[in-house]
Amino acid sequence: MIDKIKKIIPNRLKKQIRLMLHKGDKYICPFCNYSSRDLSIIGIDIPILIEKQVVGGGKRFGGCYNCDATDRERLIYIYLTEKVKIFNAGKNQCILHIAPEKNLSRLLLDFCFNKYVCGDLFTEGYQYPAHVQNINVLNIPYGDNTFDLIICNHVLEHIPTDLEAMKELQRVLKIGGQAVLQVPISKNSAQTFEDFSVTEPKQREIVFGQFDHVRIYGQDYVNRLEESGFKVRRINISNEYMKYGLNIDEDIFICEK
């Protein structure tokens, strides 16, 4: 009976009820300003993610009930607004955003920076917003030293030749600029794990935690970035901004050249 009732309730009304039930003052979403007593469950439980204690992956309380912003999207936004002061530095900035998140890219797009390039590798069967270009991160169609800021959030774990992608991102980054390069990373693994004999999506899910991942990064992730030519700073700002529901274990990897 309950399932039948759920089916006849309009989705809009369901959302209003959900927002009312979870309203509170513990967290506030920086994108939509919804205040909640808790966060919605996102991700799924995969044994390897639990075993490897993968930060930024797996089932967790990390979503906004109103706009669906995730913990890792909010982390980048808070870093850019609170630490970089991106909206206070003027519009004369060139930004590259790979696989842009909906909420973050909307705000960056609306600010009308000098150059704001959104890129993703187009895949058959998917639709992309009009402002997103078909860009392969292994062959970025821009010259050396083009961008003041690069955002690449949970992308590199999909790319077999990730070192080549890192070098390409380093190439187009301006001297004095910074690239924020986030990946899911194992807390208890010193070394990154790869096995390129694993090609089937279901097997990749079992081995790497997601059907389209090709590795699980270990604590040597910084070494891989440095090998690609970056100078790397690893910081954690989560405890400073607990009200935004950030993942306290997720560090930010700030790369410069």
Secondary structure, DSSP 8 states (H G I E B T S, - for coil): -HHHHHHHS-HHHHHHHHHHHHEEEEEE-TTT--EESS-EEES---HHHHHTTEET-SSEEEE-TTT---HHHHHHHHIIIIIS-TTTS-S--EEEEES--HHHHHHHHHTT-SEEEEEE---TT----TTEEE--TTS-SS-TT-EEEEEEES-GGG-TTHHHHHHHHHHHEEEEEEEEEE--EESS-SS-EE-TT--SHHHHHHHHSSTT--EEB-TTHHHHHHHTT-EEEEE--GGGGGGGT--TT--EEEEE-
